[in-house]
Amino acid sequence: MKYETVIGLEVHAQLKTKSKIFCGSDASFGANPNEHTCTIDLGLPGVLPVLNKKVVESSIKLGLAVGAKISENCRFARKHYFYPDLPKGYQISQYESPICEGGEISFLTRKNEEIIIRLTRIHMEEDAGKLIHDDESLKNVGSLVDFNRAGVPLLEIVSEPELRSPEDAELYARKLRTLVRYLDICDGNMQEGSLRCDANISIRNLGEKSFGSKVEIKNVNSFRSLRKALEYEELRQSELLDDNQVILQETRLWDESSGVTRNMRTKEYAHDYRYFPDPDLVPLEIDQGWIEEIKKTLPELPDAKRERFVNNYQLPDYDSEVLTSEIALADYFEKTVESFELKDVKLASNWIMGDILGLLNERKISIEECPITPDYLAEMIALIIDGTISGKIAKEVFSEMAKSGKNAQKIVEEKGLRQISDLDSLEEIVTKILNENTDEVREYKGGKHKLLGFFVGQVMKETQGKANPKTLQKILEEQLSK
């Protein structure tokens, strides 16, 4: 490997508040253009912002969750730049005195290795409006602006430049999404823009300590896009260095349709924004007692829950990581295990990670909308464990449960799917199959023992898949050895 990749992420999490950060305007998504606005959002002369307490609480929650230092004194700053979706000509953000400093986020790689990424800061800020360029009514005469999003509260989470691959950047962003959803401060919906990510990437010769020229990538609206954009940029920059060309410090736009990044503008520096303390907002003082009160409200966090799943349920790290990636999914798993007091926890984990998640993906629904409840899944797994149905029959039962909403026991009885475990019945069927396939029996006895699978298949065909596999194999081996 000739070069080393250096990546830092700036993630903007839109907070789940009823109103905006500095006024009482509705902060919900999906309203008609410019319906959720007021004089403060539009930056009209003489208006004064008032800070939303819930925004501060959410900031403290995230800071505590990542182990950051909560600043007892912080303040807002004005970040100046001109763009049509920014009505005041500046954005209220935080610069020299953010609410949270430091902290870290850990995640597991595909190889089950833990990586810890330090955070630089977490700060509060307001969102800008939204420009619309592709509306049919425009007819190529210009753009429209919707100020509904202006003033919506954001947390910007800035990582140190410690990520070393696009894959790790994707896993870090996914873990951050998991965390804000556990805390219930952001819904993490990238499609609606409530979780947005700007990626900074540079490359350098392996072993070098100094950073290369930083390129910022914008317009990344999914985890897959984040990874693909970084992979493209990684390749583009390495090819430039191979050709002895200079990498410009710039902001580039990710073009999803063509799979490339394109130049957007020269990268700004902090001094370009002319930051200074906002004179309309007094410094924010946070009492230590308030921090302690908020600390008591924190839920069990993803890492702690994952560790508990490993220790209490004896699950592999991978299973625990998947099952705790969403708090609702973790709850679904625990309810499944508790129902019917399931002993085979790994079997429950396999069904949830495989068939349940597959069903959700197929129907594009969340675990909360799953048509198969934890009780119903547990009942079906219990039928597998006690031998009433086989794993193969369970697939049919599962499919029918998803379609009809009926429970497993009812489906098994109505469709006559109960597994055949009776020795006399199975011995009679095995004898019949062996008598019908004398050539194969002769070959088996001649040493071609792989034919055992053939006989199993013939019996399963005869019984429509209802023969108990373990009992069947035992009977076949006994009769073929005579």
Secondary structure as a PSIPRED ss2 file (coil, helix, strand):
# PSIPRED VFORMAT (PSIPRED V4.0)

   1 M C   1.000  0.000  0.000
   2 K C   1.000  0.000  0.000
   3 Y E   0.000  0.000  1.000
   4 E E   0.000  0.000  1.000
   5 T E   0.000  0.000  1.000
   6 V E   0.000  0.000  1.000
   7 I E   0.000  0.000  1.000
   8 G E   0.000  0.000  1.000
   9 L E   0.000  0.000  1.000
  10 E E   0.000  0.000  1.000
  11 V E   0.000  0.000  1.000
  12 H E   0.000  0.000  1.000
  13 A E   0.000  0.000  1.000
  14 Q E   0.000  0.000  1.000
  15 L C   1.000  0.000  0.000
  16 K C   1.000  0.000  0.000
  17 T C   1.000  0.000  0.000
  18 K C   1.000  0.000  0.000
  19 S E   0.000  0.000  1.000
  20 K C   1.000  0.000  0.000
  21 I C   1.000  0.000  0.000
  22 F C   1.000  0.000  0.000
  23 C C   1.000  0.000  0.000
  24 G C   1.000  0.000  0.000
  25 S C   1.000  0.000  0.000
  26 D E   0.000  0.000  1.000
  27 A C   1.000  0.000  0.000
  28 S C   1.000  0.000  0.000
  29 F C   1.000  0.000  0.000
  30 G C   1.000  0.000  0.000
  31 A C   1.000  0.000  0.000
  32 N C   1.000  0.000  0.000
  33 P C   1.000  0.000  0.000
  34 N C   1.000  0.000  0.000
  35 E C   1.000  0.000  0.000
  36 H C   1.000  0.000  0.000
  37 T C   1.000  0.000  0.000
  38 C C   1.000  0.000  0.000
  39 T C   1.000  0.000  0.000
  40 I C   1.000  0.000  0.000
  41 D C   1.000  0.000  0.000
  42 L C   1.000  0.000  0.000
  43 G C   1.000  0.000  0.000
  44 L C   1.000  0.000  0.000
  45 P C   1.000  0.000  0.000
  46 G C   1.000  0.000  0.000
  47 V C   1.000  0.000  0.000
  48 L C   1.000  0.000  0.000
  49 P C   1.000  0.000  0.000
  50 V C   1.000  0.000  0.000
  51 L C   1.000  0.000  0.000
  52 N C   1.000  0.000  0.000
  53 K H   0.000  1.000  0.000
  54 K H   0.000  1.000  0.000
  55 V H   0.000  1.000  0.000
  56 V H   0.000  1.000  0.000
  57 E H   0.000  1.000  0.000
  58 S H   0.000  1.000  0.000
  59 S H   0.000  1.000  0.000
  60 I H   0.000  1.000  0.000
  61 K H   0.000  1.000  0.000
  62 L H   0.000  1.000  0.000
  63 G H   0.000  1.000  0.000
  64 L H   0.000  1.000  0.000
  65 A H   0.000  1.000  0.000
  66 V C   1.000  0.000  0.000
  67 G C   1.000  0.000  0.000
  68 A C   1.000  0.000  0.000
  69 K E   0.000  0.000  1.000
  70 I E   0.000  0.000  1.000
  71 S C   1.000  0.000  0.000
  72 E C   1.000  0.000  0.000
  73 N E   0.000  0.000  1.000
  74 C E   0.000  0.000  1.000
  75 R C   1.000  0.000  0.000
  76 F C   1.000  0.000  0.000
  77 A E   0.000  0.000  1.000
  78 R E   0.000  0.000  1.000
  79 K E   0.000  0.000  1.000
  80 H E   0.000  0.000  1.000
  81 Y C   1.000  0.000  0.000
  82 F C   1.000  0.000  0.000
  83 Y C   1.000  0.000  0.000
  84 P C   1.000  0.000  0.000
  85 D C   1.000  0.000  0.000
  86 L C   1.000  0.000  0.000
  87 P C   1.000  0.000  0.000
  88 K C   1.000  0.000  0.000
  89 G C   1.000  0.000  0.000
  90 Y E   0.000  0.000  1.000
  91 Q E   0.000  0.000  1.000
  92 I E   0.000  0.000  1.000
  93 S E   0.000  0.000  1.000
  94 Q C   1.000  0.000  0.000
  95 Y C   1.000  0.000  0.000
  96 E C   1.000  0.000  0.000
  97 S C   1.000  0.000  0.000
  98 P C   1.000  0.000  0.000
  99 I C   1.000  0.000  0.000
 100 C E   0.000  0.000  1.000
 101 E E   0.000  0.000  1.000
 102 G C   1.000  0.000  0.000
 103 G C   1.000  0.000  0.000
 104 E E   0.000  0.000  1.000
 105 I E   0.000  0.000  1.000
 106 S E   0.000  0.000  1.000
 107 F E   0.000  0.000  1.000
 108 L E   0.000  0.000  1.000
 109 T C   1.000  0.000  0.000
 110 R C   1.000  0.000  0.000
 111 K C   1.000  0.000  0.000
 112 N C   1.000  0.000  0.000
 113 E C   1.000  0.000  0.000
 114 E E   0.000  0.000  1.000
 115 I E   0.000  0.000  1.000
 116 I E   0.000  0.000  1.000
 117 I E   0.000  0.000  1.000
 118 R E   0.000  0.000  1.000
 119 L E   0.000  0.000  1.000
 120 T E   0.000  0.000  1.000
 121 R E   0.000  0.000  1.000
 122 I E   0.000  0.000  1.000
 123 H E   0.000  0.000  1.000
 124 M E   0.000  0.000  1.000
 125 E E   0.000  0.000  1.000
 126 E E   0.000  0.000  1.000
 127 D C   1.000  0.000  0.000
 128 A C   1.000  0.000  0.000
 129 G C   1.000  0.000  0.000
 130 K E   0.000  0.000  1.000
 131 L E   0.000  0.000  1.000
 132 I E   0.000  0.000  1.000
 133 H C   1.000  0.000  0.000
 134 D C   1.000  0.000  0.000
 135 D C   1.000  0.000  0.000
 136 E H   0.000  1.000  0.000
 137 S H   0.000  1.000  0.000
 138 L H   0.000  1.000  0.000
 139 K C   1.000  0.000  0.000
 140 N C   1.000  0.000  0.000
 141 V C   1.000  0.000  0.000
 142 G C   1.000  0.000  0.000
 143 S C   1.000  0.000  0.000
 144 L E   0.000  0.000  1.000
 145 V E   0.000  0.000  1.000
 146 D E   0.000  0.000  1.000
 147 F C   1.000  0.000  0.000
 148 N C   1.000  0.000  0.000
 149 R C   1.000  0.000  0.000
 150 A C   1.000  0.000  0.000
 151 G C   1.000  0.000  0.000
 152 V C   1.000  0.000  0.000
 153 P E   0.000  0.000  1.000
 154 L E   0.000  0.000  1.000
 155 L E   0.000  0.000  1.000
 156 E E   0.000  0.000  1.000
 157 I E   0.000  0.000  1.000
 158 V E   0.000  0.000  1.000
 159 S E   0.000  0.000  1.000
 160 E C   1.000  0.000  0.000
 161 P C   1.000  0.000  0.000
 162 E C   1.000  0.000  0.000
 163 L E   0.000  0.000  1.000
 164 R C   1.000  0.000  0.000
 165 S C   1.000  0.000  0.000
 166 P H   0.000  1.000  0.000
 167 E H   0.000  1.000  0.000
 168 D H   0.000  1.000  0.000
 169 A H   0.000  1.000  0.000
 170 E H   0.000  1.000  0.000
 171 L H   0.000  1.000  0.000
 172 Y H   0.000  1.000  0.000
 173 A H   0.000  1.000  0.000
 174 R H   0.000  1.000  0.000
 175 K H   0.000  1.000  0.000
 176 L H   0.000  1.000  0.000
 177 R H   0.000  1.000  0.000
 178 T H   0.000  1.000  0.000
 179 L H   0.000  1.000  0.000
 180 V H   0.000  1.000  0.000
 181 R H   0.000  1.000  0.000
 182 Y H   0.000  1.000  0.000
 183 L C   1.000  0.000  0.000
 184 D C   1.000  0.000  0.000
 185 I C   1.000  0.000  0.000
 186 C C   1.000  0.000  0.000
 187 D C   1.000  0.000  0.000
 188 G C   1.000  0.000  0.000
 189 N C   1.000  0.000  0.000
 190 M C   1.000  0.000  0.000
 191 Q C   1.000  0.000  0.000
 192 E C   1.000  0.000  0.000
 193 G C   1.000  0.000  0.000
 194 S C   1.000  0.000  0.000
 195 L E   0.000  0.000  1.000
 196 R E   0.000  0.000  1.000
 197 C E   0.000  0.000  1.000
 198 D E   0.000  0.000  1.000
 199 A E   0.000  0.000  1.000
 200 N E   0.000  0.000  1.000
 201 I E   0.000  0.000  1.000
 202 S E   0.000  0.000  1.000
 203 I E   0.000  0.000  1.000
 204 R E   0.000  0.000  1.000
 205 N E   0.000  0.000  1.000
 206 L C   1.000  0.000  0.000
 207 G C   1.000  0.000  0.000
 208 E C   1.000  0.000  0.000
 209 K C   1.000  0.000  0.000
 210 S C   1.000  0.000  0.000
 211 F C   1.000  0.000  0.000
 212 G C   1.000  0.000  0.000
 213 S C   1.000  0.000  0.000
 214 K C   1.000  0.000  0.000
 215 V E   0.000  0.000  1.000
 216 E E   0.000  0.000  1.000
 217 I E   0.000  0.000  1.000
 218 K E   0.000  0.000  1.000
 219 N E   0.000  0.000  1.000
 220 V E   0.000  0.000  1.000
 221 N C   1.000  0.000  0.000
 222 S C   1.000  0.000  0.000
 223 F H   0.000  1.000  0.000
 224 R H   0.000  1.000  0.000
 225 S H   0.000  1.000  0.000
 226 L H   0.000  1.000  0.000
 227 R H   0.000  1.000  0.000
 228 K H   0.000  1.000  0.000
 229 A H   0.000  1.000  0.000
 230 L H   0.000  1.000  0.000
 231 E H   0.000  1.000  0.000
 232 Y H   0.000  1.000  0.000
 233 E H   0.000  1.000  0.000
 234 E H   0.000  1.000  0.000
 235 L H   0.000  1.000  0.000
 236 R H   0.000  1.000  0.000
 237 Q H   0.000  1.000  0.000
 238 S H   0.000  1.000  0.000
 239 E H   0.000  1.000  0.000
 240 L H   0.000  1.000  0.000
 241 L H   0.000  1.000  0.000
 242 D H   0.000  1.000  0.000
 243 D C   1.000  0.000  0.000
 244 N C   1.000  0.000  0.000
 245 Q C   1.000  0.000  0.000
 246 V C   1.000  0.000  0.000
 247 I C   1.000  0.000  0.000
 248 L C   1.000  0.000  0.000
 249 Q C   1.000  0.000  0.000
 250 E E   0.000  0.000  1.000
 251 T E   0.000  0.000  1.000
 252 R E   0.000  0.000  1.000
 253 L E   0.000  0.000  1.000
 254 W E   0.000  0.000  1.000
 255 D E   0.000  0.000  1.000
 256 E C   1.000  0.000  0.000
 257 S C   1.000  0.000  0.000
 258 S C   1.000  0.000  0.000
 259 G C   1.000  0.000  0.000
 260 V E   0.000  0.000  1.000
 261 T E   0.000  0.000  1.000
 262 R E   0.000  0.000  1.000
 263 N E   0.000  0.000  1.000
 264 M E   0.000  0.000  1.000
 265 R E   0.000  0.000  1.000
 266 T E   0.000  0.000  1.000
 267 K C   1.000  0.000  0.000
 268 E C   1.000  0.000  0.000
 269 Y C   1.000  0.000  0.000
 270 A H   0.000  1.000  0.000
 271 H H   0.000  1.000  0.000
 272 D H   0.000  1.000  0.000
 273 Y H   0.000  1.000  0.000
 274 R C   1.000  0.000  0.000
 275 Y C   1.000  0.000  0.000
 276 F E   0.000  0.000  1.000
 277 P E   0.000  0.000  1.000
 278 D C   1.000  0.000  0.000
 279 P C   1.000  0.000  0.000
 280 D C   1.000  0.000  0.000
 281 L C   1.000  0.000  0.000
 282 V C   1.000  0.000  0.000
 283 P C   1.000  0.000  0.000
 284 L E   0.000  0.000  1.000
 285 E E   0.000  0.000  1.000
 286 I C   1.000  0.000  0.000
 287 D C   1.000  0.000  0.000
 288 Q H   0.000  1.000  0.000
 289 G H   0.000  1.000  0.000
 290 W H   0.000  1.000  0.000
 291 I H   0.000  1.000  0.000
 292 E H   0.000  1.000  0.000
 293 E H   0.000  1.000  0.000
 294 I H   0.000  1.000  0.000
 295 K H   0.000  1.000  0.000
 296 K H   0.000  1.000  0.000
 297 T C   1.000  0.000  0.000
 298 L C   1.000  0.000  0.000
 299 P C   1.000  0.000  0.000
 300 E C   1.000  0.000  0.000
 301 L C   1.000  0.000  0.000
 302 P H   0.000  1.000  0.000
 303 D H   0.000  1.000  0.000
 304 A H   0.000  1.000  0.000
 305 K H   0.000  1.000  0.000
 306 R H   0.000  1.000  0.000
 307 E H   0.000  1.000  0.000
 308 R H   0.000  1.000  0.000
 309 F H   0.000  1.000  0.000
 310 V H   0.000  1.000  0.000
 311 N H   0.000  1.000  0.000
 312 N H   0.000  1.000  0.000
 313 Y H   0.000  1.000  0.000
 314 Q C   1.000  0.000  0.000
 315 L C   1.000  0.000  0.000
 316 P C   1.000  0.000  0.000
 317 D H   0.000  1.000  0.000
 318 Y H   0.000  1.000  0.000
 319 D H   0.000  1.000  0.000
 320 S H   0.000  1.000  0.000
 321 E H   0.000  1.000  0.000
 322 V H   0.000  1.000  0.000
 323 L H   0.000  1.000  0.000
 324 T C   1.000  0.000  0.000
 325 S C   1.000  0.000  0.000
 326 E C   1.000  0.000  0.000
 327 I H   0.000  1.000  0.000
 328 A H   0.000  1.000  0.000
 329 L H   0.000  1.000  0.000
 330 A H   0.000  1.000  0.000
 331 D H   0.000  1.000  0.000
 332 Y H   0.000  1.000  0.000
 333 F H   0.000  1.000  0.000
 334 E H   0.000  1.000  0.000
 335 K H   0.000  1.000  0.000
 336 T H   0.000  1.000  0.000
 337 V H   0.000  1.000  0.000
 338 E H   0.000  1.000  0.000
 339 S H   0.000  1.000  0.000
 340 F H   0.000  1.000  0.000
 341 E H   0.000  1.000  0.000
 342 L C   1.000  0.000  0.000
 343 K C   1.000  0.000  0.000
 344 D C   1.000  0.000  0.000
 345 V H   0.000  1.000  0.000
 346 K H   0.000  1.000  0.000
 347 L H   0.000  1.000  0.000
 348 A H   0.000  1.000  0.000
 349 S H   0.000  1.000  0.000
 350 N H   0.000  1.000  0.000
 351 W H   0.000  1.000  0.000
 352 I H   0.000  1.000  0.000
 353 M H   0.000  1.000  0.000
 354 G H   0.000  1.000  0.000
 355 D H   0.000  1.000  0.000
 356 I H   0.000  1.000  0.000
 357 L H   0.000  1.000  0.000
 358 G H   0.000  1.000  0.000
 359 L H   0.000  1.000  0.000
 360 L H   0.000  1.000  0.000
 361 N H   0.000  1.000  0.000
 362 E H   0.000  1.000  0.000
 363 R H   0.000  1.000  0.000
 364 K C   1.000  0.000  0.000
 365 I C   1.000  0.000  0.000
 366 S C   1.000  0.000  0.000
 367 I H   0.000  1.000  0.000
 368 E H   0.000  1.000  0.000
 369 E H   0.000  1.000  0.000
 370 C C   1.000  0.000  0.000
 371 P C   1.000  0.000  0.000
 372 I C   1.000  0.000  0.000
 373 T C   1.000  0.000  0.000
 374 P H   0.000  1.000  0.000
 375 D H   0.000  1.000  0.000
 376 Y H   0.000  1.000  0.000
 377 L H   0.000  1.000  0.000
 378 A H   0.000  1.000  0.000
 379 E H   0.000  1.000  0.000
 380 M H   0.000  1.000  0.000
 381 I H   0.000  1.000  0.000
 382 A H   0.000  1.000  0.000
 383 L H   0.000  1.000  0.000
 384 I H   0.000  1.000  0.000
 385 I H   0.000  1.000  0.000
 386 D C   1.000  0.000  0.000
 387 G C   1.000  0.000  0.000
 388 T C   1.000  0.000  0.000
 389 I C   1.000  0.000  0.000
 390 S C   1.000  0.000  0.000
 391 G H   0.000  1.000  0.000
 392 K H   0.000  1.000  0.000
 393 I H   0.000  1.000  0.000
 394 A H   0.000  1.000  0.000
 395 K H   0.000  1.000  0.000
 396 E H   0.000  1.000  0.000
 397 V H   0.000  1.000  0.000
 398 F H   0.000  1.000  0.000
 399 S H   0.000  1.000  0.000
 400 E H   0.000  1.000  0.000
 401 M H   0.000  1.000  0.000
 402 A H   0.000  1.000  0.000
 403 K H   0.000  1.000  0.000
 404 S H   0.000  1.000  0.000
 405 G C   1.000  0.000  0.000
 406 K C   1.000  0.000  0.000
 407 N C   1.000  0.000  0.000
 408 A H   0.000  1.000  0.000
 409 Q H   0.000  1.000  0.000
 410 K H   0.000  1.000  0.000
 411 I H   0.000  1.000  0.000
 412 V H   0.000  1.000  0.000
 413 E H   0.000  1.000  0.000
 414 E H   0.000  1.000  0.000
 415 K H   0.000  1.000  0.000
 416 G C   1.000  0.000  0.000
 417 L C   1.000  0.000  0.000
 418 R C   1.000  0.000  0.000
 419 Q C   1.000  0.000  0.000
 420 I E   0.000  0.000  1.000
 421 S C   1.000  0.000  0.000
 422 D C   1.000  0.000  0.000
 423 L H   0.000  1.000  0.000
 424 D H   0.000  1.000  0.000
 425 S H   0.000  1.000  0.000
 426 L H   0.000  1.000  0.000
 427 E H   0.000  1.000  0.000
 428 E H   0.000  1.000  0.000
 429 I H   0.000  1.000  0.000
 430 V H   0.000  1.000  0.000
 431 T H   0.000  1.000  0.000
 432 K H   0.000  1.000  0.000
 433 I H   0.000  1.000  0.000
 434 L H   0.000  1.000  0.000
 435 N H   0.000  1.000  0.000
 436 E H   0.000  1.000  0.000
 437 N C   1.000  0.000  0.000
 438 T H   0.000  1.000  0.000
 439 D H   0.000  1.000  0.000
 440 E H   0.000  1.000  0.000
 441 V H   0.000  1.000  0.000
 442 R H   0.000  1.000  0.000
 443 E H   0.000  1.000  0.000
 444 Y H   0.000  1.000  0.000
 445 K H   0.000  1.000  0.000
 446 G C   1.000  0.000  0.000
 447 G C   1.000  0.000  0.000
 448 K C   1.000  0.000  0.000
 449 H H   0.000  1.000  0.000
 450 K H   0.000  1.000  0.000
 451 L H   0.000  1.000  0.000
 452 L H   0.000  1.000  0.000
 453 G H   0.000  1.000  0.000
 454 F H   0.000  1.000  0.000
 455 F H   0.000  1.000  0.000
 456 V H   0.000  1.000  0.000
 457 G H   0.000  1.000  0.000
 458 Q H   0.000  1.000  0.000
 459 V H   0.000  1.000  0.000
 460 M H   0.000  1.000  0.000
 461 K H   0.000  1.000  0.000
 462 E H   0.000  1.000  0.000
 463 T C   1.000  0.000  0.000
 464 Q C   1.000  0.000  0.000
 465 G C   1.000  0.000  0.000
 466 K C   1.000  0.000  0.000
 467 A E   0.000  0.000  1.000
 468 N C   1.000  0.000  0.000
 469 P H   0.000  1.000  0.000
 470 K H   0.000  1.000  0.000
 471 T H   0.000  1.000  0.000
 472 L H   0.000  1.000  0.000
 473 Q H   0.000  1.000  0.000
 474 K H   0.000  1.000  0.000
 475 I H   0.000  1.000  0.000
 476 L H   0.000  1.000  0.000
 477 E H   0.000  1.000  0.000
 478 E H   0.000  1.000  0.000
 479 Q H   0.000  1.000  0.000
 480 L H   0.000  1.000  0.000
 481 S C   1.000  0.000  0.000
 482 K C   1.000  0.000  0.000
